[in-house]
Amino acid sequence: MAQFFMIHPDNPQLRLIREAVKIVKDGGLIVYPTDSCYALGCALGDKAAMERLLAVRQLDLKHHLTLVCADLSELSTYAKVDNRQFRLLKAATPGSYTFILEATREVPRRTLNPKRSTIGLRVPENPVALALLAELGEPILSCTLLLPGDSEPLTDPYEIRDRLERSVDLVIDGGWCGLEPTTVIDMTDGVELVRRGKGDPARFGF
């Protein structure tokens, strides 16, 4: 049965953040808030937890998973970023964007798109997510909480608990996140708009 933490959306309680991070480090799969919508997340280095995440969403790795990072310097540890890309990323982070970039060797191969060696990366603008990342000290491997057969992401933490109480280890109620997922920008070969979402694509000329 999943645990359920109510964490203040603006002033996260450190005790609960530490308990949530312990669950992640112990191999747990969690639901947590971001600046776009709720996400599923687990430790980057935990293969079994990643497989559980994929099973909940019924995904394979043709779907880009995302490394949710604490800041731009952490993002550049896990992605190959040139000076032009860095300037674009700096202008748009933190924010509701996911960037597809070529991964560095710091990223486990099993998490990558199998044909392209790419990964999604983002820096959220959400106090709960940022507190989790600061305490964890590394990115959270994540994907949007959009369950098979649903047309929109889940937004109500109590409904999330009811539907996933046997599939995840923790549901964090961090308040209203909204329904729009991130805007996805592929930066591996120029700049390409993959998905329009909450982040304004006009920032990138779309």
Salt bridges, closest charged atoms under 4 A:
GLU19 OE2 - ARG15 NH1 3.09
ASP26 OD2 - LYS22 NZ 2.81
ASP35 OD1 - ARG122 NH2 2.14
GLU102 OE2 - LYS80 NZ 3.19
GLU135 OE2 - ARG18 NE 3.78
ASP150 OD2 - ARG163 NH1 2.92
GLU159 OE2 - ARG163 NH1 3.60
ASP169 OD2 - ARG52 NH1 2.86
ASP186 OD2 - ARG116 NH2 3.06
